[in-house]
Amino acid sequence: MAANPAMTAPQQLPPSPDVIEHHAARLREALKTAQPIPPIRLELPDASIDDAYAIQSANTSFWEAAGRVAVGAKIGLTARSVQKQLGVDQPDFGTLFADMAVFDGDSVLAARLIQPKVEAEIAFVMARTPDASRLTVAELISATDYVLPAIEIVDSRIADWNIRIIDTIADNASSGLFVLGTTPVKLDGLDLRLCGMVLESNGDPVSFGAGAACLGNPLNALGWLAAKMASLNRPLVRGDIVLSGALGPMVPVKAGDAISARIEGVGAVRVRFE
């Protein structure tokens, strides 16, 4: 029996450009004032992942026009448990800007952030653009110049970290700052899947993990991002920094904390919060 047109659910229209800009501006203001806002999804209950990326993209364009320089990308939601919690089956990404970088061992003013947490990651530095038509492990290794240990300082402009997938994508994948180690390591003979990680706060171990926690292997996360960026006509290029996603659980931090991460075969990296 043919469906009754009157019973067919109306097609949901995407948010207008004005609505996208409204929410992008809310996030910019939260970043500027360090005052969090209610979840985006509460005002956009029917928003899609594409809508969330549209909000993120609006802010990326705004910041680049204001002079911020993009230096790569961060991958989020690489832990299967977190994907399940947020009801998604894929990672997400955000843009890294040069002014988000913190030097190894330097201090960060805690007041610069809203509700920071830290996680240990692998940072890939690209030698060239990966060939999107042949994203094998061999191609990804060949396209990588070297790796570094990294601490990602994640933050959320959404109050109380009350986030779902729409909120975190719109909010540049809950990005904050990042710290890179200073000794490049080639991938020759390095099995990232088996690299053990320990994250310490004030000398006490607070998070453990390994490369396998990141989509089974950080190279898998890199491959996902390379394909995603190519599909958006924004391919990774030489010199881009790619943060792989967490190798273990993230940990809240506060003023006075000294954080260090050690990744077997890759090295160590440190940061303090003042």
Backbone as CSV, one residue per row, in Angstrom:
resi,resn,N_x,N_y,N_z,CA_x,CA_y,CA_z,C_x,C_y,C_z
1,MET,0.858,-1.189,0.000,0.000,0.000,0.000,0.891,1.234,0.000
2,ALA,0.579,2.209,-0.822,1.394,3.422,-0.918,1.277,4.224,0.368
3,ALA,2.374,4.863,0.724,2.384,5.680,1.936,1.514,6.914,1.735
4,ASN,0.838,7.290,2.773,0.032,8.498,2.756,0.951,9.708,2.871
5,PRO,0.965,10.590,1.849,1.863,11.745,1.912,1.657,12.584,3.165
6,ALA,0.431,12.617,3.639,0.140,13.425,4.820,0.809,12.863,6.062
7,MET,1.151,11.543,6.016,1.771,10.914,7.174,3.284,10.920,7.076
8,THR,3.836,11.396,5.969,5.277,11.421,5.801,5.872,12.568,6.605
9,ALA,6.909,12.269,7.398,7.529,13.294,8.234,8.172,14.363,7.360
10,PRO,8.022,15.617,7.698,8.630,16.690,6.901,10.149,16.607,6.955
11,GLN,10.775,16.945,5.830,12.227,16.902,5.772,12.798,18.050,6.587
12,GLN,13.788,17.737,7.436,14.384,18.737,8.290,15.353,19.597,7.481
13,LEU,15.122,20.890,7.466,16.004,21.791,6.755,17.224,22.109,7.605
14,PRO,18.387,22.280,6.981,19.582,22.633,7.758,19.450,24.031,8.325
15,PRO,20.160,24.336,9.397,20.113,25.688,9.956,20.559,26.723,8.925
16,SER,19.992,27.894,8.987,20.362,28.963,8.059,21.768,29.463,8.376
17,PRO,22.404,30.156,7.424,23.723,30.740,7.706,23.714,31.657,8.927
18,ASP,22.616,32.374,9.138,22.536,33.260,10.305,22.539,32.460,11.609
19,VAL,21.863,31.312,11.602,21.835,30.458,12.793,23.216,29.859,13.039
20,ILE,23.869,29.404,11.980,25.229,28.871,12.113,26.149,29.927,12.710
21,GLU,26.090,31.149,12.183,26.950,32.228,12.677,26.608,32.598,14.114
22,HIS,25.344,32.541,14.478,24.935,32.840,15.855,25.634,31.925,16.836
23,HIS,25.637,30.621,16.544,26.258,29.667,17.465,27.781,29.732,17.403
24,ALA,28.328,30.015,16.238,29.772,30.212,16.137,30.199,31.395,17.004
25,ALA,29.419,32.470,16.952,29.742,33.659,17.745,29.624,33.376,19.240
26,ARG,28.665,32.568,19.636,28.544,32.190,21.054,29.806,31.494,21.537
27,LEU,30.337,30.595,20.713,31.549,29.871,21.094,32.759,30.800,21.120
28,ARG,32.838,31.728,20.177,33.940,32.686,20.179,33.911,33.552,21.441
29,GLU,32.737,33.978,21.823,32.610,34.806,23.017,32.986,34.014,24.268
30,ALA,32.601,32.754,24.315,32.970,31.912,25.454,34.478,31.755,25.545
31,LEU,35.126,31.602,24.397,36.585,31.494,24.376,37.229,32.796,24.847
32,LYS,36.701,33.914,24.375,37.268,35.220,24.703,37.127,35.546,26.180
33,THR,35.981,35.236,26.757,35.693,35.618,28.140,35.994,34.523,29.146
34,ALA,36.299,33.312,28.655,36.510,32.141,29.522,35.266,31.845,30.356
35,GLN,34.103,32.139,29.777,32.830,31.838,30.437,32.076,30.819,29.588
36,PRO,31.842,29.614,30.112,31.188,28.575,29.306,29.731,28.885,29.028
37,ILE,29.196,28.219,28.021,27.814,28.428,27.592,27.049,27.108,27.685
38,PRO,25.717,27.160,27.673,24.930,25.920,27.645,25.202,25.146,26.355
39,PRO,24.913,23.856,26.354,25.173,23.039,25.159,24.496,23.569,23.904
40,ILE,25.210,23.510,22.799,24.674,23.915,21.495,23.439,23.085,21.144
41,ARG,23.485,21.807,21.468,22.413,20.889,21.054,21.063,21.241,21.659
42,LEU,21.051,21.982,22.760,19.777,22.351,23.375,19.027,23.362,22.522
43,GLU,19.764,24.241,21.829,19.123,25.200,20.933,18.961,24.648,19.523
44,LEU,19.744,23.629,19.185,19.660,22.997,17.861,19.422,21.496,18.040
45,PRO,18.265,21.116,18.542,18.019,19.696,18.859,18.030,18.789,17.634
46,ASP,17.794,19.346,16.446,17.774,18.529,15.222,19.058,18.676,14.408
47,ALA,20.069,19.275,14.996,21.320,19.504,14.264,21.989,18.182,13.901
48,SER,22.592,18.151,12.707,23.345,16.989,12.244,24.830,17.219,12.477
49,ILE,25.619,16.168,12.269,27.073,16.308,12.364,27.568,17.328,11.348
50,ASP,26.980,17.335,10.151,27.366,18.327,9.147,27.089,19.748,9.636
51,ASP,25.983,19.946,10.345,25.676,21.262,10.891,26.725,21.677,11.922
52,ALA,27.137,20.721,12.750,28.151,21.016,13.766,29.471,21.410,13.109
53,TYR,29.852,20.686,12.048,31.077,21.053,11.334,30.930,22.423,10.655
54,ALA,29.719,22.778,10.248,29.510,24.095,9.653,29.776,25.199,10.674
55,ILE,29.375,24.978,11.922,29.660,25.949,12.987,31.170,26.025,13.212
56,GLN,31.817,24.846,13.294,33.270,24.830,13.474,33.967,25.554,12.328
57,SER,33.538,25.275,11.100,34.159,25.879,9.918,33.982,27.394,9.905
58,ALA,32.826,27.865,10.372,32.597,29.311,10.429,33.621,29.974,11.340
59,ASN,33.928,29.328,12.459,34.915,29.904,13.363,36.336,29.758,12.827
60,THR,36.622,28.654,12.153,37.943,28.505,11.542,38.188,29.627,10.537
61,SER,37.197,29.895,9.698,37.320,30.975,8.714,37.462,32.333,9.403
62,PHE,36.684,32.545,10.459,36.753,33.804,11.200,38.142,34.009,11.770
63,TRP,38.685,32.971,12.409,39.986,33.111,13.056,41.111,33.279,12.034
64,GLU,41.030,32.567,10.930,42.056,32.731,9.903,42.011,34.141,9.323
65,ALA,40.809,34.682,9.125,40.686,36.052,8.633,41.240,37.053,9.645
66,ALA,41.194,36.679,10.933,41.706,37.548,11.989,43.215,37.408,12.174
67,GLY,43.835,36.467,11.429,45.284,36.341,11.478,45.823,35.092,12.135
68,ARG,44.966,34.267,12.708,45.465,33.016,13.278,45.914,32.087,12.155
69,VAL,46.953,31.307,12.420,47.546,30.453,11.395,47.302,28.984,11.744
70,ALA,46.645,28.265,10.846,46.409,26.835,11.043,47.700,26.060,10.806
71,VAL,48.000,25.126,11.706,49.238,24.342,11.584,48.972,22.832,11.545
72,GLY,47.711,22.447,11.494,47.399,21.023,11.446,46.025,20.736,12.006
73,ALA,45.873,19.538,12.535,44.557,19.110,13.023,44.713,18.175,14.204
74,LYS,43.685,18.128,15.019,43.616,17.180,16.121,42.470,16.213,15.865
75,ILE,42.677,14.979,16.236,41.651,13.950,16.093,41.081,13.667,17.477
76,GLY,39.779,13.576,17.572,39.124,13.253,18.833,38.234,12.030,18.692
77,LEU,37.718,11.586,19.810,36.797,10.436,19.857,37.431,9.190,19.235
78,THR,38.695,8.933,19.550,39.367,7.753,19.003,39.222,6.533,19.896
79,ALA,38.703,6.703,21.088,38.450,5.560,21.973,37.054,5.008,21.697
80,ARG,36.958,3.714,21.476,35.656,3.104,21.173,34.653,3.357,22.293
81,SER,35.124,3.356,23.542,34.212,3.560,24.669,33.595,4.951,24.630
82,VAL,34.395,5.962,24.224,33.872,7.331,24.151,32.911,7.460,22.973
83,GLN,33.233,6.820,21.847,32.312,6.824,20.711,30.956,6.250,21.122
84,LYS,30.993,5.148,21.842,29.743,4.515,22.281,28.970,5.435,23.216
85,GLN,29.696,6.131,24.101,29.060,7.048,25.042,28.339,8.173,24.321
86,LEU,28.936,8.665,23.219,28.350,9.787,22.484,27.466,9.343,21.326
87,GLY,27.339,8.027,21.135,26.444,7.518,20.113,26.929,7.711,18.699
88,VAL,28.248,7.617,18.475,28.813,7.760,17.138,29.722,6.570,16.837
89,ASP,30.048,6.426,15.547,30.896,5.298,15.151,32.143,5.766,14.410
90,GLN,32.515,7.028,14.611,33.705,7.550,13.953,34.309,8.654,14.809
91,PRO,35.585,8.978,14.562,36.205,10.089,15.295,35.669,11.429,14.810
92,ASP,36.216,12.491,15.369,35.969,13.829,14.847,37.303,14.554,14.748
93,PHE,37.288,15.783,14.250,38.544,16.528,14.150,38.303,17.999,14.408
94,GLY,39.381,18.685,14.753,39.375,20.128,14.907,40.673,20.690,14.363
95,THR,40.740,22.006,14.250,41.911,22.675,13.689,42.884,23.078,14.787
96,LEU,44.172,22.843,14.545,45.230,23.342,15.418,45.740,24.665,14.854
97,PHE,45.859,25.662,15.726,46.424,26.944,15.340,47.775,27.141,16.017
98,ALA,48.631,27.938,15.377,49.983,28.143,15.896,49.967,28.716,17.309
99,ASP,48.974,29.565,17.623,48.951,30.187,18.948,48.431,29.250,20.038
100,MET,48.118,28.010,19.671,47.727,27.001,20.661,48.924,26.201,21.156
101,ALA,50.088,26.378,20.524,51.273,25.585,20.861,51.940,26.119,22.124
102,VAL,52.345,25.206,22.993,53.086,25.516,24.219,54.412,24.764,24.145
103,PHE,55.513,25.422,24.490,56.808,24.770,24.424,56.963,23.736,25.540
104,ASP,57.677,22.674,25.238,57.940,21.601,26.190,58.545,22.174,27.474
105,GLY,57.930,21.861,28.612,58.427,22.304,29.909,57.953,23.673,30.340
106,ASP,57.255,24.410,29.455,56.775,25.747,29.811,55.549,25.673,30.721
107,SER,55.162,26.848,31.206,53.990,26.956,32.067,52.821,27.557,31.295
108,VAL,51.630,27.159,31.669,50.385,27.676,31.106,49.611,28.334,32.234
109,LEU,49.102,29.526,31.995,48.232,30.154,32.973,46.893,29.432,32.985
110,ALA,46.548,28.856,34.113,45.291,28.111,34.200,44.098,28.997,33.870
111,ALA,44.198,30.296,34.163,43.091,31.207,33.901,42.855,31.410,32.413
112,ARG,43.818,30.988,31.577,43.646,31.085,30.125,42.615,30.087,29.618
113,LEU,42.312,29.085,30.439,41.419,27.998,30.053,40.185,28.007,30.938
114,ILE,39.180,27.248,30.558,37.933,27.218,31.310,37.872,26.014,32.242
115,GLN,37.994,24.829,31.690,37.901,23.585,32.459,38.835,22.551,31.816
116,PRO,40.149,22.785,31.924,41.112,21.983,31.170,41.278,20.558,31.685
117,LYS,41.589,19.693,30.732,41.997,18.324,31.014,43.175,18.015,30.098
118,VAL,43.937,16.980,30.442,45.100,16.630,29.631,45.033,15.169,29.220
119,GLU,45.655,14.884,28.081,45.792,13.504,27.620,47.069,13.390,26.804
120,ALA,47.656,12.211,26.831,48.898,11.950,26.106,48.581,11.389,24.726
121,GLU,49.308,11.877,23.714,49.030,11.495,22.337,50.326,11.376,21.533
122,ILE,50.199,10.788,20.364,51.256,10.793,19.358,51.013,11.971,18.426
123,ALA,52.040,12.759,18.158,51.939,13.831,17.172,52.685,13.395,15.912
124,PHE,51.969,13.355,14.795,52.582,13.097,13.493,52.939,14.437,12.853
125,VAL,54.102,14.508,12.241,54.463,15.678,11.445,54.620,15.184,10.011
126,MET,53.844,15.768,9.104,53.744,15.231,7.757,54.930,15.639,6.883
127,ALA,55.407,14.674,6.087,56.448,14.948,5.097,55.842,15.406,3.778
128,ARG,54.606,14.986,3.542,53.916,15.339,2.297,52.439,15.018,2.453
129,THR,51.670,15.355,1.432,50.248,15.034,1.418,50.057,13.540,1.130
130,PRO,49.364,12.819,2.009,49.086,11.407,1.717,48.215,11.272,0.471
131,ASP,48.474,10.246,-0.311,47.679,9.958,-1.506,46.347,9.356,-1.070
132,ALA,45.276,10.126,-1.215,43.965,9.699,-0.717,43.427,8.478,-1.436
133,SER,43.964,8.157,-2.603,43.480,6.997,-3.353,44.122,5.694,-2.882
134,ARG,45.142,5.796,-2.022,45.851,4.580,-1.580,46.343,4.764,-0.145
135,LEU,45.396,4.913,0.771,45.743,5.163,2.166,46.039,3.868,2.916
136,THR,47.028,3.143,2.431,47.505,1.957,3.127,48.412,2.383,4.280
137,VAL,48.724,1.454,5.152,49.670,1.747,6.226,51.000,2.198,5.639
138,ALA,51.429,1.529,4.551,52.687,1.906,3.918,52.654,3.345,3.433
139,GLU,51.528,3.771,2.840,51.414,5.144,2.355,51.448,6.139,3.512
140,LEU,50.781,5.820,4.606,50.755,6.720,5.755,52.138,6.861,6.385
141,ILE,52.844,5.752,6.493,54.212,5.806,7.037,55.109,6.628,6.119
142,SER,54.981,6.406,4.816,55.799,7.130,3.848,55.517,8.630,3.882
143,ALA,54.264,9.007,4.153,53.881,10.420,4.159,54.223,11.124,5.462
144,THR,54.661,10.359,6.472,55.009,10.926,7.777,56.503,11.193,7.847
145,ASP,56.863,12.397,8.243,58.277,12.732,8.405,58.808,12.130,9.703
146,TYR,58.116,12.431,10.821,58.528,11.899,12.123,57.369,12.046,13.100
147,VAL,57.535,11.463,14.279,56.533,11.599,15.335,57.179,12.206,16.574
148,LEU,56.340,12.780,17.417,56.758,13.377,18.680,55.764,12.981,19.771
149,PRO,56.209,12.920,21.022,55.243,12.775,22.111,54.498,14.091,22.291
150,ALA,53.240,14.025,22.683,52.446,15.236,22.824,51.527,15.150,24.032
151,ILE,51.300,16.301,24.638,50.229,16.453,25.624,49.198,17.376,25.001
152,GLU,47.988,16.883,24.829,46.918,17.779,24.403,46.206,18.290,25.638
153,ILE,46.062,19.609,25.724,45.295,20.237,26.792,43.916,20.522,26.215
154,VAL,42.987,19.635,26.492,41.641,19.794,25.958,40.849,20.739,26.858
155,ASP,39.876,21.391,26.282,39.047,22.338,27.028,37.682,22.362,26.360
156,SER,36.700,22.836,27.079,35.353,22.913,26.515,34.731,24.247,26.848
157,ARG,34.167,24.873,25.834,33.398,26.093,26.031,31.976,25.780,26.454
158,ILE,31.661,24.489,26.591,30.329,24.044,27.020,30.357,23.787,28.520
159,ALA,29.432,24.363,29.249,29.440,24.312,30.712,29.466,22.874,31.229
160,ASP,30.338,22.637,32.203,30.409,21.371,32.941,30.734,20.169,32.060
161,TRP,31.364,20.417,30.893,31.672,19.318,29.968,30.415,18.515,29.623
162,ASN,29.270,19.180,29.616,28.003,18.508,29.287,27.873,18.447,27.765
163,ILE,28.641,17.556,27.153,28.725,17.543,25.695,28.191,16.246,25.098
164,ARG,27.725,16.380,23.869,27.453,15.272,22.978,28.180,15.590,21.674
165,ILE,27.991,14.775,20.675,28.792,14.901,19.464,28.628,16.274,18.804
166,ILE,27.406,16.824,18.780,27.176,18.125,18.150,27.970,19.211,18.867
167,ASP,27.971,19.159,20.201,28.648,20.191,20.980,30.155,20.171,20.770
168,THR,30.750,18.996,20.825,32.212,18.944,20.734,32.709,19.275,19.337
169,ILE,32.008,18.811,18.294,32.441,19.157,16.934,32.325,20.658,16.716
170,ALA,31.193,21.255,17.077,31.018,22.695,16.899,32.104,23.469,17.627
171,ASP,32.522,22.955,18.774,33.502,23.607,19.631,34.940,23.208,19.258
172,ASN,35.196,23.102,17.951,36.531,22.752,17.443,37.081,21.502,18.110
173,ALA,36.203,20.502,18.253,36.573,19.212,18.848,37.135,19.375,20.255
174,SER,36.576,20.322,21.015,36.986,20.556,22.412,38.492,20.802,22.521
175,SER,39.008,21.580,21.602,40.444,21.851,21.610,40.788,22.927,22.626
176,GLY,42.053,22.936,23.040,42.555,23.966,23.934,43.938,24.385,23.487
177,LEU,44.948,23.688,24.010,46.343,23.935,23.679,47.022,22.599,23.418
178,PHE,48.280,22.631,22.981,49.024,21.386,22.825,50.507,21.629,23.068
179,VAL,51.172,20.583,23.563,52.589,20.631,23.883,53.273,19.491,23.145
180,LEU,54.329,19.802,22.424,55.071,18.781,21.683,56.434,18.548,22.312
181,GLY,56.881,17.293,22.302,58.258,16.993,22.668,59.200,17.554,21.620
182,THR,60.484,17.470,21.883,61.452,18.161,21.029,62.443,17.234,20.330
183,THR,62.276,15.935,20.459,63.200,15.005,19.807,62.441,14.185,18.774
184,PRO,62.570,14.508,17.486,61.837,13.767,16.453,62.243,12.300,16.408
185,VAL,61.279,11.435,16.171,61.518,9.994,16.075,60.929,9.494,14.760
186,LYS,61.738,8.820,13.962,61.254,8.223,12.728,60.426,6.982,13.049
187,LEU,59.544,6.642,12.134,58.685,5.469,12.352,59.396,4.157,12.055
188,ASP,60.600,4.203,11.507,61.348,2.977,11.191,61.513,2.111,12.444
189,GLY,60.995,0.916,12.408,61.163,-0.016,13.510,60.316,0.294,14.725
190,LEU,59.404,1.276,14.638,58.565,1.664,15.777,57.145,1.166,15.563
191,ASP,56.664,0.329,16.478,55.290,-0.170,16.410,54.426,0.677,17.326
192,LEU,53.722,1.638,16.751,52.939,2.572,17.553,51.827,1.877,18.334
193,ARG,51.352,0.773,17.844,50.279,0.054,18.535,50.728,-0.415,19.917
194,LEU,51.999,-0.765,20.045,52.505,-1.352,21.284,53.187,-0.340,22.194
195,CYS,53.232,0.918,21.801,53.911,1.934,22.613,53.126,2.197,23.894
196,GLY,53.710,1.841,25.029,53.053,2.089,26.305,53.151,3.553,26.706
197,MET,52.144,4.040,27.438,52.098,5.441,27.846,51.796,5.541,29.326
198,VAL,52.464,6.474,30.012,52.102,6.825,31.381,52.058,8.345,31.475
199,LEU,50.990,8.850,32.062,50.803,10.282,32.283,50.880,10.524,33.784
200,GLU,51.728,11.472,34.198,51.918,11.752,35.613,51.490,13.173,35.945
201,SER,50.915,13.335,37.136,50.569,14.640,37.668,51.280,14.807,38.993
202,ASN,52.163,15.801,39.061,52.943,16.053,40.266,53.714,14.816,40.716
203,GLY,54.201,14.051,39.746,55.013,12.877,40.025,54.242,11.596,40.245
204,ASP,52.927,11.673,40.299,52.105,10.490,40.536,51.458,10.022,39.232
205,PRO,51.559,8.731,38.907,50.880,8.223,37.702,49.369,8.364,37.830
206,VAL,48.752,8.942,36.808,47.300,9.172,36.863,46.576,8.606,35.636
207,SER,47.319,8.207,34.619,46.685,7.640,33.433,47.680,6.729,32.733
208,PHE,47.196,5.562,32.327,48.021,4.602,31.599,47.332,4.250,30.281
209,GLY,48.120,3.834,29.309,47.528,3.423,28.053,48.576,2.953,27.080
210,ALA,48.172,2.829,25.840,49.071,2.386,24.777,48.494,2.824,23.443
211,GLY,49.298,2.714,22.405,48.853,3.097,21.082,47.600,2.372,20.637
212,ALA,47.419,1.148,21.108,46.266,0.350,20.709,44.945,0.982,21.149
213,ALA,44.987,1.877,22.152,43.760,2.528,22.627,43.235,3.552,21.630
214,CYS,44.061,3.920,20.659,43.699,4.949,19.680,43.301,4.275,18.369
215,LEU,42.023,3.894,18.256,41.486,3.205,17.070,42.285,1.958,16.708
216,GLY,42.882,1.336,17.709,43.672,0.126,17.461,45.118,0.414,17.119
217,ASN,45.382,1.601,16.573,46.736,2.031,16.216,46.638,3.502,15.811
218,PRO,47.511,4.378,16.324,47.451,5.781,15.914,47.512,5.990,14.400
219,LEU,48.134,5.068,13.673,48.152,5.181,12.211,46.749,5.053,11.623
220,ASN,45.880,4.290,12.283,44.495,4.198,11.817,43.794,5.547,11.937
221,ALA,44.077,6.262,13.030,43.494,7.585,13.216,44.019,8.552,12.152
222,LEU,45.316,8.479,11.878,45.892,9.329,10.837,45.252,9.038,9.487
223,GLY,45.035,7.774,9.183,44.399,7.401,7.921,42.987,7.934,7.817
224,TRP,42.234,7.863,8.925,40.866,8.416,8.912,40.906,9.900,8.623
225,LEU,41.807,10.624,9.302,41.872,12.067,9.106,42.308,12.421,7.688
226,ALA,43.299,11.711,7.159,43.772,11.992,5.802,42.640,11.847,4.791
227,ALA,41.828,10.802,4.951,40.700,10.597,4.042,39.651,11.687,4.222
228,LYS,39.363,12.044,5.488,38.349,13.058,5.771,38.758,14.408,5.195
229,MET,40.004,14.807,5.419,40.454,16.110,4.935,40.506,16.158,3.416
230,ALA,40.899,15.045,2.794,40.897,15.000,1.330,39.485,15.162,0.786
231,SER,38.497,14.551,1.463,37.112,14.650,0.998,36.572,16.070,1.126
232,LEU,37.161,16.866,2.001,36.740,18.249,2.215,37.570,19.228,1.392
233,ASN,38.438,18.681,0.535,39.352,19.506,-0.270,40.262,20.365,0.607
234,ARG,40.611,19.819,1.764,41.554,20.470,2.676,42.625,19.460,3.079
235,PRO,43.347,18.882,2.110,44.265,17.783,2.419,45.397,18.203,3.353
236,LEU,45.885,17.234,4.104,47.078,17.465,4.909,48.239,17.808,3.993
237,VAL,49.134,18.684,4.456,50.265,19.098,3.635,51.550,18.988,4.442
238,ARG,52.666,19.131,3.741,53.978,19.047,4.378,54.061,19.998,5.572
239,GLY,54.545,19.469,6.696,54.701,20.268,7.898,53.508,20.281,8.816
240,ASP,52.362,19.800,8.360,51.187,19.761,9.226,51.442,18.877,10.446
241,ILE,50.921,19.319,11.577,50.952,18.536,12.820,49.596,17.857,12.970
242,VAL,49.617,16.576,13.277,48.378,15.836,13.504,48.454,15.172,14.868
243,LEU,47.558,15.539,15.773,47.464,14.880,17.068,46.543,13.678,16.924
244,SER,47.050,12.513,17.341,46.417,11.238,17.020,45.120,10.966,17.747
245,GLY,44.930,11.585,18.918,43.874,11.146,19.815,44.509,10.447,21.006
246,ALA,43.778,10.359,22.099,44.352,9.929,23.368,44.795,8.473,23.365
247,LEU,45.910,8.216,24.066,46.389,6.846,24.278,45.873,6.277,25.594
248,GLY,45.183,7.088,26.368,44.631,6.651,27.645,43.651,7.686,28.156
249,PRO,43.041,7.457,29.311,42.023,8.377,29.838,42.570,9.784,30.065
250,MET,41.721,10.799,29.800,42.128,12.173,30.067,41.923,12.483,31.540
251,VAL,42.673,13.488,32.005,42.749,13.789,33.438,42.529,15.288,33.647
252,PRO,41.658,15.696,34.575,41.485,17.128,34.868,42.761,17.705,35.480
253,VAL,43.002,18.999,35.247,44.165,19.671,35.827,43.730,20.992,36.440
254,LYS,44.604,21.515,37.304,44.336,22.789,37.981,45.650,23.527,38.161
255,ALA,45.557,24.784,38.576,46.751,25.584,38.826,47.642,24.877,39.846
256,GLY,48.941,24.846,39.569,49.903,24.194,40.446,50.308,22.810,40.001
257,ASP,49.577,22.227,39.052,49.892,20.878,38.602,51.073,20.879,37.630
258,ALA,51.942,19.887,37.802,53.030,19.630,36.860,52.718,18.312,36.173
259,ILE,52.584,18.337,34.850,52.152,17.182,34.073,53.302,16.708,33.194
260,SER,53.493,15.406,33.154,54.480,14.830,32.237,53.893,13.576,31.605
261,ALA,54.282,13.329,30.381,53.841,12.130,29.665,55.064,11.442,29.087
262,ARG,55.111,10.126,29.232,56.172,9.316,28.640,55.538,8.262,27.755
263,ILE,56.008,8.190,26.516,55.502,7.203,25.558,56.680,6.359,25.096
264,GLU,56.578,5.080,25.330,57.684,4.162,25.034,58.116,4.257,23.578
265,GLY,59.404,4.474,23.372,59.959,4.546,22.032,59.795,5.901,21.356
266,VAL,58.980,6.774,21.945,58.696,8.071,21.327,59.305,9.219,22.131
267,GLY,59.254,9.135,23.469,59.886,10.156,24.281,58.964,10.714,25.342
268,ALA,59.377,11.852,25.915,58.653,12.461,27.033,58.390,13.929,26.728
269,VAL,57.372,14.463,27.423,57.002,15.858,27.242,56.367,16.336,28.548
270,ARG,56.532,17.649,28.855,56.100,18.164,30.162,55.416,19.525,30.004
271,VAL,54.572,19.851,30.976,53.957,21.187,31.032,53.515,21.438,32.463
272,ARG,53.524,22.720,32.848,53.055,23.103,34.173,51.867,24.066,34.054
273,PHE,51.028,24.080,35.078,49.888,24.991,35.119,50.067,25.951,36.296
274,GLU,50.048,27.229,35.977,50.296,28.264,37.008,49.041,29.081,37.262
